[in-house]
Amino acid sequence: MSLPTNPTSFTLADAREAVRKKEISSRELTQAFVSAIEGARTLNAFVTETPEKALAMADASDARIAKGSMGPLEGLPLAIKDLFCTKGVRTTAGSNILSNFIPPYESTVSQNLWDAGAVMLGKTNMDEFAMGSSNETSYFKPVLNPWRARNSNRNLVPGGSSGGSAASVAANLCLGATGTDTGGSIRQPAAVTGTVGLKPTYGRCSRWGIVAFASSLDQAGPMTRTVRDAAILMKAMASVDPQDSTSVDVPVPDYEATLEQGVKGLRVGIPKEYRIDGAPPEIDAMWAKGAEWLKAQGAEIVDVSLPHTKYALPAYYIVAPAEASSNLARYDGVRFGHRAKGAHDITDLYEKSRAEGFGAEVRRRILIGTYVLSAGYYDAFYSRAQKLRTLIARDFTQAFEKCDVLLTPATPGPAFAIGEKTSDPVSMYLNDVFTVTVNLAGLPGISVPAGLTPEGLPLGLQIIGKAFDEATVLRVGRSVEQAAQFAAKPEAWWRAA
């Protein structure tokens, strides 16, 4: 393997090989990314940069490599979404209410990565408490998408809520990043930044030490440049955890080992309900092309129905805010986080701390959640939404009797301009139309870059699989990746800014 002139252009798999062969040291690799992050602050992808910690971790990796005791991710620099608690490093969840919070403990997922030898570059920007589809709700200002439309200087959103992680991967500021996905927050930003985003089965990764949004929906996953890189990171992130009662004790396979098995003999379902009015024609064209690619590689294409799909968004925007309103009750200005000044009693302290600490979107969702859980409305809204959730999960079970995976678009369109949809929450929520069903059913899904719009912006295809069958999802994703030959990169306009 010939070394690239700039180590930041490595894939994670290539960097792993170069570090193992001692063609480059972890310190050299890490320093290249530290410098890249410093030169890309215009993107606002990071809330907290940790260059000194990164270089110290890299030196420790180099020492282990010299002794011949290497972990699976030894010396590889990663970015961590600012929803994962990192011991001794500020963790904000993109919110003012946690802007001074330094956890005394490490999340299980990030600890798994450090145990595998990975290096932490810093904490990536995100929608506040993961509530958003554009990264515009962050207290620390929006992340800018590294991509721009052809012949345009308009700043675009990187998707959300894992927009900082997506942007840092797309702009070569890290080898890979962690994200979380509650209703599409890994797959949607991956799709609009030309990167790979994998949302695992609910329970595959521990949620311990991840700041909670909606506990029955949240799931951690990898964001990378290639499907192979996603398989490598997924293996390291996943584990059962006695500290998380929702993590499931099932074996974690070697996803990379089965990646090249292809799709011959697999049945790929095309759900008719995912054809929506008003979607750009390039979405349907890309979807049809994706089906053709898989058919040409030996897969059987079958039509399936997910009849309750139309209820997914309404059900999601009842269940998720309801759980959020309960989870966010702990932020009161007393034990940790932002505390308002000048409060004259405990009630005043609660009110002022939350008013100052929470942004508009978080307040909106807390209000919705409190309303649907309140006496007289619980049965009318929350209880019915949970019943619909059961029906949505049943739709998938029945569809998987006819097929092994589903192929759908990942988003209803490409990245849009910053500020374009902030005044219309419903329009913003519709960005998750293709992704929320997967979270409601607890299934794995991946977004793989599959093409460009006529304006030169990336689009992604989504593969949805059976519970705990990430291996097949990754295999099909790899086949799509090979057929798509997606090699486009954003022009590095931010370096000159």
C-alpha positions in Angstrom: 0.0 0.0 0.0 1.4 3.4 -1.0 1.1 6.1 1.6 -1.0 9.1 0.7 0.7 12.5 0.7 -1.8 13.6 3.4 -2.5 11.0 6.1 -6.0 12.4 6.7 -7.1 10.9 3.4 -6.6 7.4 4.7 -9.7 5.2 5.3 -9.8 3.7 8.7 -8.9 0.3 7.3 -5.9 1.7 5.4 -4.7 3.6 8.4 -5.0 0.5 10.5 -2.7 -1.4 8.1 -0.2 1.5 7.9 0.0 1.8 11.7 0.4 -2.0 12.1 3.2 -2.1 9.5 4.8 0.9 11.2 4.7 2.9 7.9 3.3 5.7 10.0 3.2 6.2 13.8 0.0 7.0 15.7 1.5 10.3 16.7 2.2 11.3 13.1 -1.3 10.2 12.1 -2.9 12.0 15.1 -0.9 15.2 14.6 -2.2 15.3 10.9 -5.8 15.2 12.1 -5.2 17.7 15.0 -3.8 20.1 12.3 -6.7 19.4 10.0 -9.2 20.2 12.8 -7.4 23.4 13.6 -7.7 24.4 9.9 -11.4 23.6 9.6 -12.9 25.5 12.5 -15.1 27.4 10.0 -17.2 24.2 9.9 -17.8 24.3 13.6 -17.8 20.5 13.7 -16.2 20.3 17.2 -17.5 21.6 20.5 -14.4 20.5 22.3 -11.0 19.8 20.7 -8.6 17.6 22.8 -5.3 17.8 21.0 -3.1 17.2 24.0 -5.1 14.2 25.2 -5.1 12.9 21.6 -1.3 13.1 21.3 -0.8 11.5 24.7 -3.1 8.6 23.7 -1.2 8.3 20.4 2.1 8.1 22.3 0.7 5.4 24.5 -0.4 3.5 21.4 3.0 3.8 19.8 4.5 2.4 23.0 2.1 -0.6 22.8 2.9 -1.1 19.1 6.6 -1.1 19.9 6.0 -3.9 22.4 3.8 -5.8 19.9 0.6 -5.6 22.0 -1.9 -3.9 19.6 -5.6 -3.5 20.0 -8.0 -3.8 17.0 -8.1 0.1 16.7 -4.6 0.7 17.9 -3.5 4.3 17.3 -6.5 5.3 15.2 -7.8 8.8 15.8 -11.6 9.1 16.2 -14.2 11.9 16.9 -16.8 11.4 19.6 -20.3 12.9 19.4 -20.8 15.2 22.4 -23.6 13.0 23.7 -21.1 10.3 25.0 -19.8 11.0 28.5 -16.0 11.1 28.5 -14.2 11.1 31.8 -12.6 14.4 32.5 -13.6 15.9 29.2 -16.5 18.3 28.9 -19.7 16.7 27.6 -22.4 19.2 26.7 -25.1 17.4 24.6 -25.1 20.6 22.5 -26.9 22.4 25.3 -26.2 25.4 27.5 -27.6 23.5 30.5 -24.7 21.1 30.3 -22.1 23.6 29.0 -19.9 23.2 32.1 -20.5 19.5 32.8 -17.3 17.4 33.1 -18.3 13.7 33.6 -16.4 11.7 36.3 -17.0 8.5 34.3 -16.8 7.1 30.7 -19.6 5.8 28.5 -19.4 2.1 27.8 -19.2 2.6 24.0 -16.3 5.1 24.2 -14.5 3.0 26.8 -14.8 0.0 24.4 -13.1 2.2 21.7 -10.3 3.2 24.1 -9.9 -0.4 25.2 -9.4 -1.3 21.5 -6.6 1.3 21.3 -8.4 4.2 19.6 -7.4 7.9 20.1 -9.8 10.7 20.9 -9.5 13.9 18.8 -12.4 15.7 20.5 -16.2 16.0 21.0 -18.3 16.8 17.9 -21.1 19.4 17.7 -24.7 18.2 17.6 -28.4 19.3 17.8 -29.2 20.1 21.4 -29.9 16.8 23.3 -30.0 15.2 19.8 -33.3 16.9 19.0 -33.0 18.1 15.4 -32.5 17.1 11.8 -30.1 19.8 10.8 -27.6 20.6 13.6 -29.2 24.1 13.9 -30.5 23.6 17.4 -27.0 23.4 19.0 -26.3 26.0 21.7 -22.8 26.1 20.1 -24.1 27.4 16.7 -24.8 25.2 13.6 -22.3 22.9 12.0 -21.7 23.7 8.3 -21.8 20.9 5.7 -18.5 20.5 3.9 -20.5 20.1 0.7 -21.8 23.0 -1.3 -24.0 22.9 -4.4 -22.3 23.5 -7.7 -21.5 27.2 -8.4 -23.0 28.2 -5.0 -21.5 29.6 -1.8 -24.6 28.9 0.3 -23.9 27.1 3.6 -25.8 23.9 3.9 -26.8 21.8 6.9 -24.9 18.6 7.6 -28.1 16.9 8.8 -28.7 16.0 12.4 -28.5 15.3 15.2 -25.0 13.8 14.5 -24.1 16.6 12.2 -20.7 17.3 13.7 -19.6 13.7 13.4 -20.9 13.5 9.8 -19.1 16.8 8.9 -15.8 15.7 10.5 -15.8 12.4 8.6 -16.8 14.1 5.3 -14.1 16.7 5.7 -11.3 14.2 6.6 -11.0 15.5 10.2 -11.0 12.0 11.7 -10.9 8.4 10.6 -14.4 7.7 11.9 -16.8 9.0 14.5 -19.5 7.9 16.9 -23.1 9.0 16.4 -26.4 8.2 18.0 -29.7 7.5 16.2 -33.1 8.1 17.8 -35.1 8.7 14.6 -32.5 8.8 11.9 -29.7 10.9 13.5 -26.9 8.7 12.1 -28.3 7.8 8.7 -29.8 11.1 7.7 -26.6 13.2 8.3 -24.5 10.4 6.6 -26.8 10.6 3.6 -26.4 14.4 3.1 -22.7 14.4 3.7 -21.7 11.5 1.4 -20.6 9.3 4.3 -21.6 5.9 5.7 -23.8 5.8 8.8 -24.9 2.6 10.6 -27.7 2.5 13.1 -27.4 -0.9 14.9 -30.3 -3.0 16.4 -31.6 -1.5 19.6 -29.7 -3.2 22.4 -26.6 -4.0 20.3 -24.6 -1.1 21.9 -24.8 -0.1 25.5 -26.6 3.2 26.2 -24.8 3.6 29.5 -23.1 7.0 29.7 -24.9 8.4 26.7 -27.0 11.4 27.5 -30.6 10.2 27.1 -33.1 11.7 24.6 -35.7 8.9 24.2 -34.6 5.8 26.0 -36.5 3.2 24.0 -35.3 4.6 20.7 -31.7 5.9 21.2 -28.9 3.7 19.8 -25.2 4.4 19.2 -23.5 3.6 15.9 -20.5 4.3 13.7 -20.1 7.1 11.1 -17.3 6.4 8.6 -16.1 6.9 5.0 -16.6 3.3 3.9 -18.7 0.3 4.7 -15.6 -1.6 5.7 -14.7 1.1 8.2 -18.2 0.9 9.6 -17.9 -2.8 10.1 -14.5 -2.4 11.9 -15.9 0.3 14.2 -19.1 -1.6 14.9 -17.2 -4.6 16.1 -15.4 -2.5 18.7 -18.4 -0.4 19.8 -20.9 -3.3 20.4 -21.1 -5.2 23.7 -23.5 -6.4 26.3 -23.3 -4.2 29.4 -24.6 -5.1 32.9 -25.0 -1.3 33.5 -27.6 -1.1 30.7 -30.6 -3.3 31.2 -31.6 -2.8 27.5 -28.3 -4.1 26.1 -28.8 -7.6 24.7 -26.4 -10.5 25.4 -25.9 -11.8 21.9 -22.6 -12.6 20.2 -20.9 -9.7 18.3 -19.7 -11.2 15.0 -16.7 -10.2 13.0 -18.6 -8.0 10.6 -15.5 -7.4 8.4 -15.0 -11.1 7.8 -18.3 -11.6 6.0 -18.3 -8.2 4.2 -17.3 -9.5 0.8 -19.8 -12.4 0.6 -22.0 -10.4 -1.8 -25.8 -10.5 -2.3 -26.2 -13.5 -4.5 -29.3 -15.4 -3.4 -30.5 -12.6 -1.0 -34.0 -11.2 -1.4 -34.2 -7.4 -1.3 -37.6 -5.9 -0.5 -38.8 -2.6 -2.0 -41.6 -1.2 0.3 -44.2 0.6 -1.9 -45.1 3.0 1.0 -41.7 4.7 0.7 -42.7 6.4 -2.5 -43.8 9.8 -1.4 -45.4 12.7 -3.3 -43.2 15.7 -3.9 -39.8 13.9 -3.5 -37.2 15.1 -6.0 -37.1 12.8 -9.1 -33.4 12.0 -8.4 -34.5 10.2 -5.2 -36.7 7.7 -7.1 -34.1 7.4 -9.9 -31.3 6.5 -7.4 -33.6 4.0 -5.6 -34.4 2.3 -8.9 -30.7 2.2 -9.8 -29.9 0.7 -6.4 -32.3 -2.1 -7.0 -30.8 -2.7 -10.5 -27.3 -2.8 -8.9 -28.3 -5.5 -6.4 -30.2 -7.5 -9.0 -27.2 -7.4 -11.3 -25.1 -8.9 -8.5 -27.5 -11.8 -8.0 -30.1 -10.5 -5.5 -33.8 -11.1 -6.1 -35.9 -7.9 -5.9 -39.3 -8.3 -4.4 -42.1 -5.9 -3.7 -43.3 -5.6 -0.1 -45.7 -3.6 1.9 -45.3 -1.7 5.2 -48.9 -0.4 5.5 -48.5 1.5 8.8 -45.6 3.6 7.6 -47.8 6.6 7.2 -48.3 6.6 11.0 -44.6 6.4 11.8 -43.8 10.1 12.0 -46.8 11.0 14.1 -46.2 8.1 16.5 -42.5 9.0 16.7 -43.2 12.6 17.6 -45.4 11.5 20.4 -43.2 8.7 21.9 -39.9 10.5 21.6 -41.0 13.8 23.2 -42.8 11.9 25.9 -39.6 10.0 26.9 -37.6 13.2 26.5 -39.8 15.1 28.9 -39.2 12.4 31.5 -35.4 12.2 30.8 -34.8 15.9 30.9 -36.6 16.4 34.2 -33.2 15.7 35.9 -31.7 19.0 34.6 -32.8 21.3 37.4 -29.7 23.4 38.2 -29.1 21.7 41.5 -26.8 18.8 41.1 -24.8 19.5 37.9 -25.0 21.7 34.8 -26.0 25.3 34.4 -27.4 27.0 37.5 -29.2 30.3 37.1 -28.1 33.2 39.3 -30.5 35.3 41.4 -33.1 32.6 42.2 -35.0 33.3 45.4 -36.3 29.8 46.0 -36.0 26.2 44.7 -38.9 26.6 42.2 -37.5 29.8 40.9 -34.1 28.1 40.5 -35.7 25.2 38.5 -37.6 27.6 36.2 -34.7 30.0 35.6 -32.1 27.3 35.1 -34.3 25.5 32.6 -35.4 28.6 30.8 -31.7 29.7 30.4 -30.4 26.2 29.8 -32.8 24.7 27.2 -33.2 26.0 23.6 -36.4 26.5 21.8 -36.6 23.0 20.1 -35.9 21.2 23.4 -38.6 23.3 25.2 -41.0 22.5 22.4 -40.5 18.8 22.7 -40.7 18.9 26.5 -44.0 20.7 26.2 -45.3 18.2 23.7 -44.1 15.3 25.8 -45.6 16.6 29.0 -48.9 17.2 27.2 -49.2 13.7 25.7 -48.4 12.1 29.1 -50.8 14.3 31.1 -54.1 13.0 32.6 -56.9 12.9 30.0 -54.4 12.8 27.1 -52.3 9.7 27.8 -54.7 7.2 26.3 -55.6 9.5 23.4 -52.0 10.1 22.4 -49.2 8.1 24.1 -51.1 4.9 24.5 -52.3 4.9 20.8 -48.8 5.8 19.6 -47.4 2.8 21.4 -50.0 0.5 19.8 -49.1 1.9 16.4 -45.4 1.2 17.2 -46.4 -2.4 17.7 -48.1 -2.5 14.3 -45.1 -0.9 12.6 -42.8 -3.5 14.1 -45.3 -6.2 12.9 -45.2 -4.8 9.4 -41.4 -5.4 9.3 -41.7 -8.9 10.7 -44.2 -9.8 7.9 -42.1 -8.1 5.2 -39.0 -10.1 6.3 -41.0 -13.3 5.7 -40.6 -12.4 2.0 -37.2 -10.8 2.0 -33.8 -10.6 3.8 -33.3 -6.8 3.7 -35.2 -3.7 2.6 -33.8 -1.1 0.2 -35.1 2.5 0.6 -34.0 6.1 0.2 -32.3 7.5 3.3 -33.6 11.0 3.0 -36.4 12.8 1.0 -33.8 15.1 -0.5 -30.2 16.4 -0.3 -28.8 18.9 2.2 -30.8 22.2 2.4 -29.5 25.7 3.2 -29.0 26.8 6.8 -32.1 28.7 8.0 -34.3 27.3 5.2 -36.6 25.2 7.4 -36.0 26.6 10.9 -39.4 28.4 10.9 -41.3 25.3 10.0 -40.8 22.5 12.5 -43.1 20.1 10.6 -41.1 20.5 7.4 -38.0 19.8 9.5 -39.5 16.7 11.1 -40.3 15.3 7.6 -36.6 14.9 7.0 -36.9 11.7 9.1 -39.7 10.2 7.1 -37.6 7.3 5.8 -35.7 6.6 9.0 -38.0 6.7 12.0 -39.7 3.4 11.3 -36.4 1.6 11.9 -36.1 3.1 15.4 -39.7 2.4 16.3 -39.1 -1.3 15.3 -35.6 -1.4 16.9 -34.0 -2.7 13.7 -30.6 -2.1 12.1 -30.2 0.3 9.1 -27.3 1.8 7.2 -27.0 4.7 4.8 -24.5 4.3 2.0 -23.6 7.2 -0.4 -25.1 6.2 -3.8 -25.0 9.3 -6.1 -25.1 13.0 -6.6 -27.9 15.4 -7.4 -27.7 17.5 -10.6 -26.3 20.3 -8.3 -23.5 17.9 -7.1 -24.9 17.1 -3.6 -24.7 13.6 -2.2 -27.6 11.2 -1.7 -27.8 8.0 0.2 -29.5 4.7 0.0 -30.7 2.9 3.1 -30.6 -0.8 3.8 -32.8 -2.1 6.6 -32.2 -5.5 8.1 -33.6 -8.0 10.6 -32.9 -7.6 14.3 -29.2 -8.3 15.2 -28.4 -9.0 11.5 -26.0 -6.1 11.0 -23.7 -8.5 9.2 -26.2 -8.9 6.3 -27.0 -5.1 6.3 -23.2 -4.4 6.0 -22.8 -7.0 3.2 -25.6 -5.4 1.2 -24.2 -2.0 1.9 -20.8 -3.1 0.7 -22.4 -4.3 -2.6 -24.2 -1.0 -3.1 -20.9 0.8 -2.4 -19.1 -1.3 -4.9 -21.7 -0.6 -7.6 -22.1 3.1 -6.9 -18.4 3.8 -7.1 -19.0 7.0 -5.1 -15.7 8.8 -5.1 -16.9 12.4 -5.0 -15.4 14.7 -2.3 -16.4 18.2 -1.2 -14.1 21.0 -2.3 -12.1 22.2 0.8 -13.5 25.7 0.7 -13.3 25.9 4.5 -9.5 25.8 4.5 -9.3 29.1 2.8 -11.9 30.7 4.9 
